[in-house]
């Protein structure tokens, strides 16, 4: 298997997914090796092969792992890559070894970018056409792969992430007297944060404070937008939220809001639910497996989000749902391997 990061050195849900698969498969006795950039690979872990990737853009760095990945594939039955960056190593391994090539789509370039880079789009197209087997983390993503590239994916949902809590009350520490909304994530176009900021102006309640965690290239622009709307005094910008504090931020909030323009799965949604906090969210993959009103679904529009927040704050009790465990994800993936081999 080819990955990029590995817990605790993760930059997103893909890295968490790969880490859970690797650990779960080894626990079941599956002979699995994981090739990673040495910069993010854990030390002294059996089965993890770190390859120095040096400087350069991601394609250049991934290219430096291709030879090692293809070499390790000589003894394998299956190679498993994830997202577009796995195209080069996977393609080389497929050409040089008698293997079945599986790739998982966690998201598409069009999910991450309003104007996706042509190089990534073309690489995704080649990946969908050349890999032997395609997996997607939701029906939403599978439909996108089929519509854009004609590929047919088997859906294996992500596991639900859980956050531990300590009882620390961030609402009290931040001096919030009314109700608290929480968002955490990268400050990029994909996350739709500007719609959430604009929704603060349209709320029918004036005792609501929005707490925004994370950072990114849009942070300064979003802060200026809040000032222009005259809602800046109702927003707390807390910056990077360490993992050990994340659960308490979720638990302190009355609602977690996910206003993403595209959310192929939605791990933050599962984290918020695990802390007992109801969610207002735009369309996401995880919504497909949640029932009831634990998630109030909205569109990426400020009026819709404001209405959803009003509705969410009127609901009582903790959200009830059935979680998908990572053990189930590993079981489904191993069963898929057995089927194709």
N, C-alpha and C positions, 0 to 999 in steps of 0.2 A: 504494500500500500504506500501511496505517496501522500504526504501532508505538507503543511507549512509551519504551523505552530503546534504546541503541545502543552497541556495544562502543567504548571500555572502560566506558561508563556503563551497566552492566547490573545488573539485580536478580534475574535468573533465566534459565531456559532459553529462554523466549519471546523475550527480547531478543537472545540469541545466535542463535536461529533466524532472526529477522528480519534481523539484520546479515549473516548468511551468505547468505540469499536475495538480499538487495539487492546485495551485492558480486558474488555469483556471476552474477546475471542481467545486471548491467551489463558484466561481463567477456565475456558471450556476445553483447552487442549488443542486449539487450532494452531498450526504452525504458521505464524504470521510474522513478517518483518515490516517495519515502517521506516521509510527513507524520509529524512527531514533535513532542512538546512541546519548545519551544525550550530549556528548561532542561537537557534531556538530549541535544540534537542536537549532533553534532560541528561544529566551525567549518569553513567554506569547503569543504564537500563538495558537489560537483555532484550534483544530483538529490535532495538532502535539503531539505525545506521545514520549517523550525522555526516553530512557532506558540506564542507566550507563553500559558500556561494559568493563571498566577496562583495564588491561594489557593483553598481549598475541598476538598471530597471529590473522589474520582476521577471520578465522574459529571459533576460540575460542570466539572472541568478538561477532561475529554474533550469535553464539550459545546462548549467554546470552540474546539475544532479542527474541528467539524462543517462550518461554513461554508466554511472553506478547503479541506477534504477534498472537499466536494461540488463546489466550483468547479474544482478541479484535475481532477476526474473527467469534466468536460465533454469533454475531449480523449482520454479513455481508452477502451479496449475492456473492461478488467477492473478492478474494485476488489477488493482483498484485505485483509480485516481479520483480527484474531486475538483469540480469546476474547471474553468477554461485553462487554468495554468498547468493542468495535468496533461494537456494535449501532446506536447513534445516528448516528455518521458514515456507516456503511455504508448504513443505511436512507435517510438523506437523499440520499446520492449515487445510490442506486438509483432514487429518486423523481424526481430532477432530471436524470438523464442516461441515455442508451441504453447501459448497461453490464451485464456479467455480474458478479454479486456473489459472490465466493468468501470463505468464512471458514474458518479453521483452529481446531479445538479442541485446545488443548495440555493442558487440564485442565478439570474442572468445579468449580463452587462446592462441591459435595459432597466433592470430593477435598481441598479446601483447608480445609474447616471441618466439625467434628462437627455443628454446627447451622447450616447455610448460611443466609446472609441471604436473606429471601424476595425482595427486590428483585433480587438477582443471579440467583436461580433463575428468576424470571419473565422476566428479560432473556434468559437462555440459551434459554428456551422460545421466545420470540419470534424470536430469532436463528435457531434451528434450523428454524423454520417459514417464515421470510421470506427468508433468504439463498437464492440460486439454487443454490449448490453448497457442500457441506460436505466438509472434509478433517479427518482425525484423525491424531494422531501415533503411534497404535498400535491394534491390534485391540481391546485392552482399553478404550481410550477410545471407539472407535467403537461398541462394544457398549453402553457406558454412555449415550452420546448417543441411541442407538436405544431403549434401554429406558426412559429417562426422558422423552424428548421426541419419539420417533418419527422422528427424522432418520436418513437413510442417508448414511454418510460413506465417502469414498474414503480409504484408508490410505496415507499417505506418511510413513514413519518419519523421525525426526530423524537427523541425522548424528551420528557418534561424536566426542565431544570428546577432545582429547589434551592432556596436561600435559607440559611440559618439566621435566627434572630436572637438578640440578647435582651430585649426589652428597652433598649435605648429609644427615647422619644424625641425624634428630630423636629416634630411639630412644636413641641415645647421649647426646645433649644433655639429654634429659629424665631420664636416669639409670635407664632401664628395663632391668633385667637379664633378664627373661623375654621373653614374647611380647607384641606390641603390636597392639591393635585400634584402628581409627581410624573416626571418624564426623565428618562436617562437613555443616552445613546450618543452616537456621533452626530455632530452638528453639520449635516450634509443635506443636500436637496432631497435625497431619497426619504429622509425621516419626516419631512412635512412639518417641521417645527414652526415655520412661519404661519401656517394655518392655525396651529394651536395658540400662538401668541395673538393672532387676530381674533380668535374665538374669545379671548379674555375680555375684549371690548364688547362682545355681544352677549355675554352671560347675563341672565336675569338676576343673578345674585351678586352682591358687592362685597361679600365676606369670604371670598375664595382667594387663596394664594396659590400660585403655580410655582413649584420648585423644579428647576431644570438642572439636571446633572449632565456631566460630559462636556466635551468641547469639540472644536473643529474649525474648519476654515470659514464657516458662516457665523461664528459666535459674535464677533463685533457687529456685523450687519444686523443680526437678530436683536441685539441689545438696542441698537439705534432705532430699529423698527418699533420696539416696545416703547421707546421714548416718544416717537412720533404719534403713536396711538394713545399716549398718556396712560399706559397700563404698567409702566416700569416699576411703580411702587408696589404692585401686586405680584411681582415676580422675583424670586430668589434664585440667583445663579450660583450654584454651589460647586461647579467645576467637576474635576475627576472624583468619582465616588469609588473608594477602595472596596474590594470584594467583601471584606469582613464587615463593612458598614451597609452594604447594599440591602440586605434583608430588612434591617431596621428602617431604612428609608421607605421601602415598600410598605412595611407594616404601619409606619406612622401616617401614611397617606390615606385619605378617604377614597381616592380613586387613582389608579394609574392610567395615563393616557398615552396611546400609541397612534399618532396621526400619520403614519408612513404612507407615502405615495405607492410603495410596493413593499410587501412583507411576505416573502415566500414561505416562511414558517412563523417566527415570532417568539423567540426564546424569552425575551423580556416579559411577554404576556404570561408565560408559564411561571416565571419567577415571581411576578406580582401575585398571581393566584396562590402560589405556595405559601405566601406570607399572609394570606387571608384577605387580600385586597381586591375588590372588584375592578374591572378594566373597561375602559372605553377605547375602542380600537377600530381602525379602518380594516378593510378586507385583508385577511391573512390566512396562511395555510393552517395554523393551529385552530382557527375558528371552525374548520371543517369537522373537528373531532370534539368540540365542546358543545354542551347542551345547556338549555335554560338561559338565564339572564346573567351568568357570570361574566359574560362579555357583552357590552352594549355596542353593537356594530354601527359605525357611521361611515360617511364618505369623506375623502380628503378635501373638505370645504369648511370654512370657519363657522358658518351657520349650523351645518350639520353637527360639527364637533361641539359647539356650544349647547345645542339641544341635547346631544348625547350626554354631556356632563350634567346638565339639569336633571335628566332622567336617572342617570347613575347615582347621583347624590340623593335621590328620593327613594331608592331601593334600600331595604333593610336586610340585616343578616349577612353572614359570610357567604361567599360564592361556593356552590357545590358543583363538583365536576369529577370525572374519572381521568386519572393521569396515565399517560403512556410511559412506562419505565424504560430505561436504557437497556435493561436485561431483555425486554421484549424486542427492542430494535436489533440487538445483537442476534437474538434467536431468528428473527425474520431474515437478517442478512446472511447468516450461516445457512439457513434453509434455501435461500436464493442461490448461494454458491453451490450447494449440493445438487440443486436442480440443473444448473447449467453445466456442471462437470459430469 
